[in-house]
Amino acid sequence: MGERSALIRSSMNMEFIMGNGKKDKYPDAQWHIWGDLIVNQLSLKRHGSEYKGPCPNCSGNDRFWVKEYNGNVSVNCRQCGDWKAIQKILLDMELWPIMEVNDWPSLPSAKNPFNDETPKAYHERKGVPLIGAQELDGNVVVPFYHLTDGKLQKAGSQKISPDGDKKFNKGSKTESAFAVIGGSAEGLTYIAEGWATAVSVHISTDRPCIYALSSGNLPKVAAILQEAKPNATFVIAADNDSAGIDAANKTGMPYRAPRRKGDDWNDVMLRDGRPAVAAELQKVRKKKELFVPLGDLEFKAPEWIIDGLLEKNTFAVCFGAPAAGKTFLTIDMALCIAAQKEFHGHAVDGGPVFYIAGEGHNGFARRAAAWAAENDVTLKGLPFFKSSRSIVLTDEEHVQELRSVVDSMVDEHGEPALIVIDTLARAMGAADENSTQQMGAMIRAVDDMRDDYSCTVLAVHHTGHGNKDRARGSSALLGAVDCEFMVEKWGDDQIAKVEVKWTKMKDAMIPEPKNFIHIEKELMGADGNPAKSVALMEIQDSRKSMSKDERAEDVVKDEYDKIVDNSGENWVSRRVLKEAVSIELGVSQRTADRHIKRLVDVQQFLIDNNKLCKGWT
């Protein structure tokens, strides 16, 4: 027999008569599925384009050969030349595709009573090619393997019926088993739960993807591959459900799940196309190199969402004491961004805003209506969306719900330019904001939102208990934010004045403080009854222009308000107020008491039994 003739015949589908007289058919063995398996199991050595070793049929030394031909496995022996017998032996060793007659009983196809169409095979329904699998009797059959001593060994097969029912063949050993879709696990390699998901990821990214059989098996497979392929970069292409996210987290590897709850990557591919899968999977945050050559570093000018005040794609924090006016300022900024309207002299490059707040709609709606009246802007049709309740960003289920809801709105309204968290404490739920670890979880949730949407995240927070010039909680927060600004009340008591002072601007100059007054707006409610709220108007008057004594008196009033807010009592101990003013001003308690006495003398405070009560209106 000529070698070329044998080569051609051995690469075709072979038919021969078995002892039972039934004609059976051996399908092609695709090289990318079976080649490495045969070479490893038979310990063959490479010689040019061929792999050689003892023949499994006649045992002739180095006369047996295997090579790739037109994408399939070609086998023969130059001694016995019996390629039919060789293929049968390879089949018995589970080193060749299963025959069309297999160990699963053939099931009748479900019939549609209104037509005679046969249901589509699983891979057709999923819109994926047969990669790492074959179709037998209308079912998709996927072989999978164990990795032992660096070699792949057949562990079993999975049959997937047209309706998606999945069964493992008798004797399968599924624990830690897997299949590789699209080539060897080298370089960037994804790991997914399901076969159709793995194929979808592979054809969308042109990168290998490991099929791990199930969410429970995925962490085990990930650990085995990480040890076997230390130079590969593994990313989990997770399903967006609780089991999928939990499995991804257990691996300790970077992962990405589809944005919509309940989706896998095949769902994304069918709905949005392959480019959408590739684009989303590229958003996985990869571990940064420890050192980068200086010549590879690049810089660019800041891009502003509010010119000079708030950068794009950053994490910012607005903090202040209770009733200082934080939410009034934040709503003003957010509405200007949604309306793409100048913010008090600063140009805005805005877009949709998603405002996460636990406050009821009524008070929020009044504030927004007052802003609209002051700025002559209609709220109807504005891409500004407020949550109806708090969302706990340290809770994975809440985060997934948030992403799913925002994603469902993106197609109509566009991706968010700004996400507001009001307040940070509410968004942390039961987590301890003084814990570096738990604050770190919050920061990671914020980073995930920024990565998802390339947007700015603005959190509203409270001042520290001991230091009123910093935000409350773990110092990890200050280290993570790109921009931080403080809101304080000041001035006389007839007109409420607010100073906004920037305390951190990571990549730009610290802006000059801005000062505002609250102006009352007359409104008409949906029920036809009149209502009132306030809006901000910028003023040129500055807290800097106050005398030293005036600033001190302002601090006394602020500290009194804080004590009242915390205690709920209008009468405040003079000793307690004196201590608070002393700490805030950095002066002795005697000096602090002198400032308090001056306000008592002009009846700004009433005093009784060494307790003080507000004497101004």
ZAMARGU-4260 file (C-alpha; in steps of 0.2 Angstrom, whole numbers, plus 5000, padded with zeros to 4 digits):
<rodrens>
0) 5000/5000/5000 | 5007/5017/4995 | 5010/5029/5010 | 5000/5043/5001 | 4985/5031/4998
5) 4986/5025/5016 | 4987/5043/5022 | 4971/5048/5012 | 4962/5033/5018 | 4966/5034/5036
10) 4960/5052/5037 | 4943/5049/5030 | 4928/5042/5039 | 4931/5023/5039 | 4918/5009/5037
15) 4920/4991/5040 | 4910/4975/5045 | 4911/4971/5063 | 4909/4953/5069 | 4890/4955/5072
20) 4888/4959/5053 | 4883/4977/5056 | 4891/4991/5047 | 4898/5004/5058 | 4906/5021/5054
25) 4921/5029/5063 | 4921/5048/5062 | 4935/5059/5059 | 4947/5062/5074 | 4950/5081/5074
30) 4968/5085/5078 | 4965/5099/5090 | 4955/5087/5101 | 4963/5070/5099 | 4981/5073/5093
35) 4989/5078/5109 | 4979/5064/5118 | 4985/5050/5107 | 5003/5057/5107 | 5004/5058/5126
40) 4995/5042/5130 | 5006/5031/5118 | 5022/5041/5123 | 5026/5045/5104 | 5041/5055/5100
45) 5041/5069/5086 | 5051/5066/5070 | 5049/5080/5058 | 5030/5082/5055 | 5026/5064/5062
50) 5025/5057/5079 | 5032/5039/5080 | 5033/5024/5092 | 5028/5006/5095 | 5012/5001/5085
55) 4997/4997/5096 | 4992/4983/5084 | 5008/4974/5079 | 5020/4982/5092 | 5033/4986/5078
60) 5046/4998/5085 | 5045/5015/5078 | 5035/5010/5063 | 5019/5017/5069 | 5016/5035/5065
65) 5003/5049/5068 | 5002/5066/5060 | 4990/5080/5056 | 4982/5080/5039 | 4969/5093/5034
70) 4965/5096/5052 | 4962/5078/5056 | 4972/5064/5064 | 4981/5052/5052 | 4987/5035/5058
75) 4996/5020/5050 | 5010/5008/5053 | 5024/5005/5040 | 5025/4987/5047 | 5008/4980/5048
80) 4999/4993/5037 | 4982/4989/5046 | 4975/5006/5049 | 4957/4999/5052 | 4964/4988/5066
85) 4974/5003/5073 | 4958/5014/5073 | 4948/5000/5082 | 4962/4998/5096 | 4963/5017/5098
90) 4944/5017/5100 | 4945/5004/5113 | 4958/5014/5122 | 4946/5029/5121 | 4958/5038/5110
95) 4947/5040/5095 | 4929/5048/5093 | 4915/5037/5098 | 4906/5027/5085 | 4889/5032/5080
100) 4882/5016/5089 | 4885/5022/5107 | 4881/5017/5125 | 4866/5029/5127 | 4850/5022/5121
105) 4843/5032/5106 | 4828/5042/5111 | 4814/5047/5099 | 4814/5065/5094 | 4800/5075/5101
110) 4788/5080/5088 | 4778/5096/5085 | 4760/5091/5082 | 4758/5106/5070 | 4773/5101/5059
115) 4785/5087/5056 | 4801/5097/5059 | 4815/5088/5070 | 4821/5099/5084 | 4837/5108/5081
120) 4853/5100/5089 | 4859/5109/5105 | 4874/5117/5096 | 4863/5124/5083 | 4851/5131/5095
125) 4865/5139/5105 | 4872/5146/5089 | 4890/5138/5091 | 4900/5126/5080 | 4905/5109/5085
130) 4922/5113/5093 | 4928/5100/5105 | 4913/5089/5102 | 4903/5079/5089 | 4885/5076/5084
135) 4878/5058/5086 | 4860/5054/5083 | 4855/5072/5085 | 4864/5074/5102 | 4880/5084/5105
140) 4894/5073/5113 | 4908/5081/5122 | 4923/5071/5128 | 4932/5077/5144 | 4949/5073/5152
145) 4959/5072/5168 | 4976/5080/5169 | 4988/5067/5176 | 5007/5069/5177 | 5006/5083/5164
150) 4996/5071/5152 | 4978/5072/5147 | 4968/5056/5150 | 4950/5052/5145 | 4938/5054/5159
155) 4922/5052/5151 | 4909/5060/5139 | 4894/5071/5141 | 4878/5069/5130 | 4868/5085/5127
160) 4851/5082/5120 | 4842/5095/5108 | 4832/5101/5123 | 4848/5104/5133 | 4846/5089/5145
165) 4864/5084/5150 | 4870/5066/5155 | 4887/5059/5158 | 4891/5042/5151 | 4892/5027/5162
170) 4909/5026/5171 | 4913/5045/5169 | 4924/5053/5182 | 4919/5071/5182 | 4928/5078/5197
175) 4942/5090/5192 | 4939/5085/5174 | 4938/5097/5159 | 4940/5100/5141 | 4950/5113/5131
180) 4941/5122/5118 | 4951/5131/5104 | 4969/5125/5107 | 4981/5123/5122 | 4980/5133/5138
185) 4994/5145/5134 | 4994/5164/5136 | 4977/5172/5140 | 4965/5157/5143 | 4947/5158/5149
190) 4938/5145/5160 | 4919/5143/5159 | 4906/5132/5167 | 4897/5125/5151 | 4902/5119/5134
195) 4891/5131/5124 | 4898/5145/5135 | 4916/5140/5132 | 4914/5139/5113 | 4905/5156/5113
200) 4920/5164/5123 | 4932/5155/5111 | 4924/5161/5095 | 4921/5178/5102 | 4939/5181/5108
205) 4949/5169/5098 | 4957/5163/5114 | 4956/5146/5122 | 4943/5142/5134 | 4942/5128/5147
210) 4925/5119/5149 | 4924/5115/5167 | 4908/5104/5167 | 4899/5114/5181 | 4901/5128/5193
215) 4905/5116/5208 | 4919/5109/5197 | 4926/5125/5191 | 4937/5130/5206 | 4945/5113/5206
220) 4949/5114/5188 | 4956/5132/5190 | 4968/5126/5204 | 4974/5111/5193 | 4977/5122/5178
225) 4985/5136/5188 | 4998/5123/5194 | 5000/5115/5178 | 5002/5131/5167 | 5010/5144/5179
230) 5014/5155/5164 | 4996/5156/5157 | 4984/5170/5162 | 4968/5163/5167 | 4952/5173/5168
235) 4935/5166/5173 | 4921/5169/5161 | 4908/5167/5174 | 4889/5165/5173 | 4879/5179/5181
240) 4870/5169/5195 | 4874/5165/5213 | 4883/5149/5209 | 4893/5156/5195 | 4899/5171/5205
245) 4903/5160/5220 | 4913/5148/5210 | 4922/5163/5202 | 4926/5170/5219 | 4933/5154/5225
250) 4946/5152/5212 | 4954/5168/5217 | 4957/5172/5199 | 4950/5188/5190 | 4933/5185/5183
255) 4920/5194/5172 | 4901/5190/5172 | 4888/5196/5160 | 4879/5212/5166 | 4862/5205/5166
260) 4857/5193/5180 | 4855/5175/5174 | 4865/5177/5158 | 4880/5167/5153 | 4891/5172/5139
265) 4882/5162/5126 | 4866/5173/5130 | 4877/5188/5127 | 4883/5182/5111 | 4866/5177/5104
270) 4858/5194/5109 | 4872/5206/5106 | 4885/5197/5095 | 4903/5191/5097 | 4911/5209/5098
275) 4900/5212/5113 | 4907/5197/5122 | 4925/5201/5118 | 4923/5219/5123 | 4915/5214/5140
280) 4928/5201/5144 | 4942/5214/5140 | 4936/5224/5155 | 4943/5212/5168 | 4955/5221/5179
285) 4972/5212/5177 | 4985/5212/5189 | 4997/5226/5186 | 5016/5223/5183 | 5026/5227/5198
290) 5038/5238/5188 | 5035/5247/5171 | 5049/5255/5160 | 5048/5274/5162 | 5048/5276/5143
295) 5032/5266/5142 | 5022/5278/5154 | 5010/5290/5146 | 5001/5305/5152 | 4987/5315/5146
300) 4977/5331/5152 | 4963/5328/5164 | 4946/5325/5156 | 4932/5334/5166 | 4914/5330/5169
305) 4913/5347/5178 | 4927/5358/5172 | 4941/5360/5185 | 4930/5352/5199 | 4926/5334/5195
310) 4935/5323/5183 | 4928/5309/5172 | 4930/5291/5177 | 4936/5295/5195 | 4930/5291/5212
315) 4925/5307/5222 | 4918/5310/5240 | 4908/5324/5246 | 4908/5325/5265 | 4902/5336/5279
320) 4892/5337/5295 | 4874/5333/5297 | 4863/5346/5289 | 4878/5355/5281 | 4870/5354/5264
325) 4879/5340/5256 | 4864/5333/5247 | 4858/5350/5240 | 4876/5352/5233 | 4876/5334/5226
330) 4859/5335/5218 | 4864/5352/5210 | 4880/5344/5202 | 4871/5328/5197 | 4856/5338/5189
335) 4868/5349/5179 | 4877/5334/5173 | 4861/5325/5167 | 4855/5341/5159 | 4873/5345/5152
340) 4870/5363/5160 | 4884/5374/5166 | 4888/5371/5185 | 4889/5389/5192 | 4901/5395/5179
345) 4910/5378/5175 | 4907/5369/5159 | 4899/5352/5160 | 4902/5337/5149 | 4888/5326/5156
350) 4876/5312/5152 | 4864/5300/5161 | 4865/5300/5180 | 4860/5286/5192 | 4857/5292/5210
355) 4857/5278/5223 | 4848/5285/5238 | 4838/5278/5253 | 4829/5294/5255 | 4810/5294/5250
360) 4805/5302/5234 | 4795/5316/5241 | 4809/5326/5249 | 4821/5322/5234 | 4807/5327/5222
365) 4805/5344/5230 | 4824/5348/5230 | 4824/5343/5211 | 4809/5354/5208 | 4817/5369/5216
370) 4833/5366/5206 | 4823/5365/5190 | 4814/5381/5195 | 4830/5391/5199 | 4838/5385/5183
375) 4823/5386/5171 | 4825/5367/5166 | 4811/5354/5164 | 4814/5338/5173 | 4803/5328/5161
380) 4814/5318/5149 | 4830/5321/5159 | 4841/5306/5160 | 4842/5307/5179 | 4836/5291/5188
385) 4834/5289/5207 | 4834/5273/5216 | 4818/5269/5227 | 4829/5262/5241 | 4847/5260/5247
390) 4858/5247/5238 | 4871/5238/5249 | 4887/5239/5238 | 4896/5226/5249 | 4882/5213/5245
395) 4886/5204/5229 | 4867/5201/5226 | 4863/5219/5227 | 4878/5224/5216 | 4872/5211/5203
400) 4854/5218/5204 | 4861/5236/5201 | 4871/5231/5186 | 4856/5222/5179 | 4844/5236/5181
405) 4857/5249/5174 | 4861/5238/5159 | 4843/5236/5155 | 4842/5255/5153 | 4858/5258/5144
410) 4852/5254/5127 | 4839/5268/5128 | 4848/5281/5138 | 4866/5278/5136 | 4879/5273/5148
415) 4880/5283/5165 | 4891/5298/5166 | 4889/5299/5185 | 4883/5287/5198 | 4880/5295/5215
420) 4880/5285/5232 | 4870/5295/5245 | 4876/5290/5258 | 4891/5279/5259 | 4886/5273/5276
425) 4870/5267/5270 | 4878/5259/5255 | 4889/5249/5267 | 4874/5241/5276 | 4880/5232/5291
430) 4898/5233/5286 | 4910/5243/5298 | 4916/5258/5289 | 4931/5259/5301 | 4937/5242/5295
435) 4950/5243/5282 | 4945/5226/5275 | 4926/5231/5274 | 4930/5248/5267 | 4941/5239/5254
440) 4926/5229/5249 | 4916/5245/5246 | 4930/5253/5236 | 4931/5237/5225 | 4913/5239/5221
445) 4915/5257/5216 | 4930/5252/5205 | 4919/5238/5197 | 4906/5251/5193 | 4919/5263/5185
450) 4926/5248/5175 | 4909/5243/5169 | 4904/5260/5163 | 4919/5271/5163 | 4910/5284/5173
455) 4913/5295/5188 | 4906/5289/5205 | 4902/5302/5218 | 4899/5296/5236 | 4891/5307/5250
460) 4899/5304/5267 | 4899/5311/5285 | 4914/5320/5294 | 4925/5310/5306 | 4920/5310/5324
465) 4937/5316/5331 | 4942/5326/5316 | 4929/5337/5307 | 4941/5341/5292 | 4941/5323/5286
470) 4928/5310/5280 | 4923/5297/5293 | 4929/5279/5293 | 4945/5270/5287 | 4959/5280/5280
475) 4958/5267/5265 | 4944/5278/5259 | 4955/5294/5257 | 4969/5284/5249 | 4957/5277/5236
480) 4948/5293/5231 | 4953/5304/5217 | 4944/5320/5223 | 4937/5325/5239 | 4928/5340/5245
485) 4920/5346/5261 | 4903/5356/5263 | 4901/5367/5279 | 4888/5380/5284 | 4894/5397/5289
490) 4889/5415/5291 | 4876/5424/5301 | 4859/5417/5305 | 4848/5426/5293 | 4854/5418/5277
495) 4861/5400/5277 | 4878/5400/5268 | 4888/5385/5262 | 4906/5384/5259 | 4913/5370/5247
500) 4931/5367/5250 | 4942/5354/5240 | 4953/5344/5251 | 4960/5332/5238 | 4962/5333/5219
505) 4974/5319/5214 | 4979/5324/5196 | 4975/5343/5196 | 4976/5359/5205 | 4965/5361/5221
510) 4951/5373/5216 | 4947/5388/5225 | 4933/5386/5238 | 4915/5390/5232 | 4902/5398/5242
515) 4883/5397/5241 | 4867/5403/5249 | 4851/5394/5250 | 4837/5403/5241 | 4819/5398/5244
520) 4808/5393/5230 | 4789/5392/5229 | 4783/5376/5222 | 4766/5368/5217 | 4764/5349/5222
525) 4756/5336/5211 | 4741/5337/5223 | 4739/5355/5219 | 4745/5361/5236 | 4759/5374/5238
530) 4776/5368/5244 | 4793/5376/5247 | 4811/5370/5245 | 4828/5378/5242 | 4841/5379/5228
535) 4859/5385/5228 | 4865/5402/5222 | 4883/5405/5221 | 4889/5421/5230 | 4906/5430/5230
540) 4906/5432/5248 | 4919/5421/5256 | 4922/5413/5273 | 4940/5420/5271 | 4933/5438/5273
545) 4926/5435/5290 | 4936/5441/5305 | 4945/5428/5317 | 4931/5431/5330 | 4917/5429/5317
550) 4924/5413/5311 | 4926/5406/5329 | 4908/5411/5333 | 4902/5402/5317 | 4912/5386/5323
555) 4903/5388/5340 | 4886/5388/5331 | 4891/5373/5320 | 4897/5363/5335 | 4881/5367/5344
560) 4870/5361/5329 | 4880/5345/5328 | 4878/5341/5346 | 4859/5344/5345 | 4858/5333/5329
565) 4867/5319/5339 | 4857/5321/5355 | 4840/5327/5349 | 4840/5339/5364 | 4840/5358/5361
570) 4848/5362/5378 | 4867/5358/5377 | 4880/5357/5391 | 4891/5372/5391 | 4906/5360/5396
575) 4902/5348/5381 | 4901/5363/5369 | 4917/5371/5376 | 4926/5354/5373 | 4920/5352/5355
580) 4924/5370/5350 | 4941/5368/5358 | 4945/5353/5347 | 4938/5361/5331 | 4947/5377/5333
585) 4963/5370/5340 | 4963/5382/5355 | 4962/5380/5374 | 4945/5377/5382 | 4947/5394/5391
590) 4948/5403/5374 | 4933/5392/5367 | 4923/5397/5382 | 4927/5416/5378 | 4919/5414/5361
595) 4904/5405/5368 | 4902/5419/5381 | 4902/5432/5368 | 4887/5424/5359 | 4878/5423/5376
600) 4881/5441/5379 | 4872/5446/5363 | 4859/5433/5366 | 4863/5422/5352 | 4863/5408/5366
605) 4851/5407/5381 | 4859/5400/5396 | 4851/5391/5411 | 4859/5380/5424 | 4875/5380/5414
610) 4866/5373/5398 | 4864/5383/5382 | 4850/5384/5370 | 4849/5392/5353 | 4843/5410/5354
615) 4843/5415/5336 | 4829/5411/5323
</rodrens>
